[in-house]
Amino acid sequence: MIVAVLDAVFKEQGVSQAGMDAYFSGPAFLAWNRMRSNMRGWGGPLSAAYIQGQAALQRQILARMADFDITPAEK
């Protein structure tokens, strides 16, 4: 879901789609992109369908956690 949030924030701040495509790495490299922030655009760009699908998956995970009374960690 973090990519969906970043996508929305970048759009709100006026970052172009080309700018976001250059920033986000491909799905296989997103963890490295988030950990180190020294990788930009490698293996990308991400499709809108991928971003939406990951956000929907995260919502399903959170709903299932709620079913088991699991509280997600907060930072």
N, C-alpha and C positions, 0 to 999 in steps of 0.2 A: 504494500500500500504506500510505502514511502515514495515510490516513483510517481504514483498518482498525485500525492500531496505536492511533491516538488514540481511536477508538471503544472498543476493549478497555480502554485505560487509564482513560477516563472512566467506563466501567461499573464497573471495579474500585474506583474512588474514590467510587462512589455517585451519580454524576451521572445524573439521570433522562433518559429518552428525549426528553422535551420540552425539557430543557436542551441536549441535544446537537443537536436539531433547530434550536434557536434559534442555536446556535454555528456549525455547518457551513453554508457557503454552497452554492448549487447547483453542479453539475458545471462549468458554464461559468465560474464565478467562484472555483474552488478555488485556482488559482494566485495570484490576488490575495489571497485569504484567508491563504494561507501566507506570502506575501512581506511583507505589510504588517500583518497581524493587526488591521486596523481595519475589517474588513467581517465582519459576523455575520449569518448566516441568509439573505442575499440570494439569491433564486432557489432556495431549498431547500424542504423538507428533502431529504436524501439517503435513498434507500430502502436497506434492508438488502441487497437484490439488487445494487444498484449498488456498495456497499461491498465485498461479497464478490466481485463480478465484477472490480473493479479489483485486489483482492489476488491473485486467480487470474491475471490478466493479468501482473502484476508477477512472479509466480513463473515464468510461461512465459518472460518476457523474460530473467530471470536464468538460467534453464536454457539458453536459446539462447546467451546470452553465454558460459556455461561450455563449450558445444559448440565455440565458436571460441576458447577459451582467453583470453577477455577477462575481466579482473578488474574488478569494479565499484569505483568510487572510494569510499574510506572517509573518514569525517570524524573 
